[in-house]
Amino acid sequence: MIETAQAFGIDIGGSGIKGAPVDLTIGDFAEPRWKILTPEESTPEAVGAITKQMLEHFEVPEDVPVGIAFPAPIKPGKTLDFMANLDKSWLGVDVQEVFSEACGRPVNVVNDADAAGLAEVQFGAAKGEKGLVIATTLGTGIGTAIIYDGVLVPNSELGHLTLKDQDAEKYAAASVREQKNLGYKKWAGRLTKYYSLLETYLNPDLFVVGGGVSRMSEKFLPLIDIKTPIVPAKLRNQAGIVGAAYFASIHQD
């Protein structure tokens, strides 16, 4: 692994598993990321084998912190009780234990939206921001991260707040815009309702909007009519890997 990297991050998604060494002095990849398609049968054994393959591919030294961004609420020492995008055989599994055993070394696992939020606070759009930051990822669903004065409040699931008698993400996620062929103005109207709901409950100081759609933020962010400042994410699709690596660096024993 290249010498400018202080940690290694892996981002596990329903369609792809991506990894890269991370330079934590700048919050960027130290080498180009590597991506492997998520196995059709995405069991703990299959996904664990790919994480080991990632570490071997980059020749990650034993003393380098390894962080894994995972698409579920993560509580160290406790088994998983919710799984959306991977095989249901993950239910009842201690995720951190599975990956540590598969990799043959201790690793640190963090919820994927939390990883992205941490990356934006440390290196991106919310760097230096005091108070309450809510980072959201707009994609198939809505992922959220709550961070107060730089400290993560883990495993929030604010995409599942009730809006229009359904999960908010089923009303306002980026996938809904595509499915219903909504123009950006109409979609922004739905997002206004969603972010207004978060304002009412949490009174944040800043919203950061990530996910793949953030690269087109100029088409919809200015149309969201709320009081709280709302800005696009800077790290975009790098945020999961960078955030996982940073998380591992501050949790290494």
C-alpha positions as CSV (number, residue, x, y, z in Angstrom):
1,M,0.0,0.0,0.0
2,I,1.2,3.5,-0.9
3,E,3.0,5.3,2.0
4,T,0.8,8.4,1.9
5,A,-2.2,6.4,3.2
6,Q,-2.9,6.3,7.0
7,A,-6.0,4.1,6.8
8,F,-8.0,1.9,4.5
9,G,-11.7,2.2,3.7
10,I,-14.2,-0.2,2.2
11,D,-17.8,0.8,1.2
12,I,-20.2,-2.1,0.9
13,G,-23.3,-1.6,-1.2
14,G,-26.1,-3.6,-2.7
15,S,-24.5,-3.5,-6.2
16,G,-20.8,-3.0,-5.6
17,I,-18.1,-3.2,-3.0
18,K,-15.4,-0.5,-3.3
19,G,-12.1,0.0,-1.4
20,A,-9.1,2.3,-1.4
21,P,-6.3,3.5,0.8
22,V,-7.0,6.9,2.3
23,D,-4.8,9.9,2.9
24,L,-6.3,11.3,6.1
25,T,-4.3,14.5,5.9
26,I,-6.4,15.6,2.9
27,G,-9.4,13.3,3.1
28,D,-8.9,11.7,-0.3
29,F,-7.9,8.4,-1.9
30,A,-4.2,7.8,-1.8
31,E,-4.6,5.3,-4.7
32,P,-7.5,4.8,-7.2
33,R,-10.3,2.8,-5.7
34,W,-11.0,-0.8,-6.7
35,K,-14.6,-2.0,-7.2
36,I,-15.9,-5.6,-7.2
37,L,-19.6,-6.3,-8.0
38,T,-21.5,-7.5,-4.9
39,P,-22.2,-11.2,-5.2
40,E,-25.7,-12.2,-6.2
41,E,-25.8,-14.3,-3.0
42,S,-24.4,-11.6,-0.7
43,T,-24.0,-13.7,2.4
44,P,-21.6,-12.9,5.2
45,E,-19.2,-15.5,3.8
46,A,-19.3,-14.1,0.3
47,V,-18.9,-10.5,1.2
48,G,-16.3,-11.2,3.9
49,A,-14.2,-13.0,1.3
50,I,-14.3,-9.9,-0.9
51,T,-13.1,-7.6,1.9
52,K,-10.2,-9.9,2.4
53,Q,-9.5,-9.8,-1.3
54,M,-9.5,-6.0,-1.1
55,L,-6.9,-5.9,1.6
56,E,-4.7,-8.4,-0.3
57,H,-5.0,-6.5,-3.5
58,F,-3.7,-3.3,-1.9
59,E,-1.2,-5.1,0.3
60,V,-2.6,-3.3,3.4
61,P,-0.1,-3.7,6.3
62,E,-1.3,-5.3,9.5
63,D,-1.0,-2.0,11.5
64,V,-3.1,0.1,9.2
65,P,-6.6,0.8,10.5
66,V,-9.4,-0.7,8.3
67,G,-12.9,0.7,8.3
68,I,-15.9,-0.7,6.6
69,A,-19.1,1.2,5.7
70,F,-22.0,-1.1,5.9
71,P,-25.7,-0.6,4.8
72,A,-27.4,-1.3,8.2
73,P,-27.4,0.1,11.8
74,I,-24.2,-1.1,13.5
75,K,-23.9,-1.6,17.3
76,P,-20.5,-3.2,18.2
77,G,-20.9,-6.4,20.1
78,K,-24.5,-6.8,19.1
79,T,-26.1,-8.8,16.3
80,L,-27.8,-7.3,13.3
81,D,-31.6,-7.0,13.5
82,F,-32.2,-5.1,10.3
83,M,-31.0,-5.7,6.7
84,A,-32.3,-4.0,3.6
85,N,-29.8,-4.4,0.7
86,L,-27.9,-7.6,1.3
87,D,-28.8,-11.3,1.9
88,K,-31.1,-11.8,4.9
89,S,-28.6,-14.3,6.3
90,W,-26.9,-11.2,7.8
91,L,-29.7,-11.1,10.4
92,G,-28.6,-12.2,13.8
93,V,-24.9,-11.8,12.9
94,D,-22.2,-9.7,14.7
95,V,-21.1,-7.8,11.6
96,Q,-17.8,-6.5,13.0
97,E,-16.9,-10.0,14.2
98,V,-17.7,-11.5,10.8
99,F,-15.4,-9.0,8.9
100,S,-12.6,-9.2,11.5
101,E,-12.6,-13.0,11.2
102,A,-12.8,-12.9,7.4
103,C,-9.9,-10.4,7.2
104,G,-7.8,-12.1,9.8
105,R,-7.4,-8.8,11.7
106,P,-9.5,-6.3,13.7
107,V,-11.6,-4.0,11.6
108,N,-14.1,-1.3,12.5
109,V,-17.6,-1.2,11.0
110,V,-19.8,1.9,10.7
111,N,-23.2,2.5,9.1
112,D,-22.7,3.7,5.5
113,A,-24.6,7.0,5.9
114,D,-22.8,7.7,9.2
115,A,-19.5,7.2,7.3
116,A,-20.5,9.6,4.6
117,G,-21.5,12.2,7.2
118,L,-18.3,11.9,9.1
119,A,-16.3,12.4,5.9
120,E,-18.2,15.6,5.1
121,V,-17.7,17.0,8.6
122,Q,-14.0,16.2,8.7
123,F,-13.0,16.9,5.1
124,G,-16.0,18.2,3.1
125,A,-19.0,20.6,3.1
126,A,-19.4,20.7,6.9
127,K,-15.8,21.0,7.9
128,G,-15.4,23.4,10.8
129,E,-19.2,23.6,11.3
130,K,-20.3,23.8,15.0
131,G,-23.6,22.7,16.3
132,L,-26.0,20.2,14.7
133,V,-25.2,18.9,11.2
134,I,-27.6,16.5,9.5
135,A,-26.1,14.8,6.4
136,T,-28.4,13.0,4.1
137,T,-27.8,10.7,1.1
138,L,-30.5,10.8,-1.5
139,G,-30.5,7.5,-3.5
140,T,-32.7,4.4,-3.5
141,G,-33.7,5.5,0.0
142,I,-32.7,8.4,2.3
143,G,-29.7,7.8,4.5
144,T,-29.0,10.1,7.4
145,A,-26.2,11.0,9.8
146,I,-26.5,13.2,12.8
147,I,-23.3,15.0,14.0
148,Y,-23.1,17.5,16.9
149,D,-19.9,19.5,17.3
150,G,-18.0,16.9,15.3
151,V,-19.3,13.9,17.4
152,L,-21.4,11.3,15.6
153,V,-24.8,10.2,17.0
154,P,-24.9,6.8,15.2
155,N,-27.5,4.8,13.4
156,S,-30.2,7.4,12.8
157,E,-32.9,6.3,10.3
158,L,-34.6,9.6,9.5
159,G,-35.5,8.5,6.1
160,H,-38.2,6.4,7.8
161,L,-40.0,9.3,9.4
162,T,-43.6,9.3,8.4
163,L,-44.5,11.8,5.6
164,K,-47.7,11.7,3.6
165,D,-48.7,8.5,5.5
166,Q,-45.6,6.6,4.4
167,D,-41.9,6.4,4.9
168,A,-40.4,9.7,3.9
169,E,-37.9,7.9,1.6
170,K,-40.8,6.4,-0.4
171,Y,-42.0,9.9,-1.0
172,A,-38.9,11.9,-1.5
173,A,-35.9,9.7,-2.4
174,A,-34.0,10.2,-5.7
175,S,-35.3,6.8,-6.8
176,V,-38.9,8.1,-6.4
177,R,-38.1,11.1,-8.7
178,E,-36.9,8.7,-11.4
179,Q,-39.8,6.2,-11.0
180,K,-42.4,8.9,-11.2
181,N,-40.5,10.9,-13.8
182,L,-40.7,14.0,-11.6
183,G,-39.2,17.3,-12.8
184,Y,-36.7,18.9,-10.4
185,K,-39.2,21.6,-9.3
186,K,-41.8,19.0,-8.3
187,W,-39.2,16.8,-6.6
188,A,-37.8,19.9,-4.7
189,G,-41.3,20.4,-3.4
190,R,-41.3,17.0,-1.9
191,L,-37.8,17.5,-0.5
192,T,-39.0,20.8,1.0
193,K,-41.7,18.8,3.0
194,Y,-39.0,16.3,4.1
195,Y,-36.4,18.8,5.2
196,S,-39.1,20.9,6.9
197,L,-40.0,17.9,8.9
198,L,-36.4,17.5,10.1
199,E,-36.3,21.2,10.9
200,T,-39.4,20.9,13.1
201,Y,-38.0,17.9,15.0
202,L,-34.3,18.7,15.3
203,N,-33.6,22.4,14.5
204,P,-30.2,21.7,12.8
205,D,-27.6,24.3,11.9
206,L,-26.8,22.8,8.5
207,F,-28.0,20.2,6.1
208,V,-25.5,18.4,3.8
209,V,-27.0,16.6,0.8
210,G,-25.1,13.7,-0.7
211,G,-25.7,10.7,-2.9
212,G,-25.1,10.5,-6.6
213,V,-27.7,13.1,-7.3
214,S,-25.6,15.7,-5.4
215,R,-23.6,16.2,-8.6
216,M,-26.7,17.9,-10.0
217,S,-27.4,19.9,-6.9
218,E,-27.8,23.2,-8.8
219,K,-30.9,21.8,-10.4
220,F,-32.9,21.2,-7.2
221,L,-31.2,22.5,-4.0
222,P,-32.0,26.2,-4.7
223,L,-35.6,25.2,-5.0
224,I,-35.9,23.7,-1.5
225,D,-37.7,26.3,0.6
226,I,-36.4,25.9,4.2
227,K,-34.8,28.2,6.8
228,T,-31.7,26.1,7.5
229,P,-28.7,26.4,5.2
230,I,-28.5,23.4,2.9
231,V,-25.4,22.6,0.8
232,P,-24.3,19.8,-1.5
233,A,-21.8,17.2,-0.3
234,K,-18.2,17.6,-1.6
235,L,-16.9,14.1,-1.3
236,R,-19.9,12.6,-3.1
237,N,-19.3,8.9,-3.9
238,Q,-15.9,8.9,-2.1
239,A,-17.5,9.8,1.2
240,G,-18.3,6.2,2.3
241,I,-14.7,5.0,1.8
242,V,-13.1,8.1,3.3
243,G,-15.5,8.2,6.3
244,A,-15.0,4.5,7.0
245,A,-11.2,5.0,7.0
246,Y,-11.4,8.0,9.3
247,F,-13.8,6.1,11.6
248,A,-11.3,3.3,11.8
249,S,-8.4,5.7,12.5
250,I,-10.1,7.1,15.6
251,H,-11.4,3.8,16.9
252,Q,-8.2,1.7,16.5
253,D,-7.2,0.0,19.8
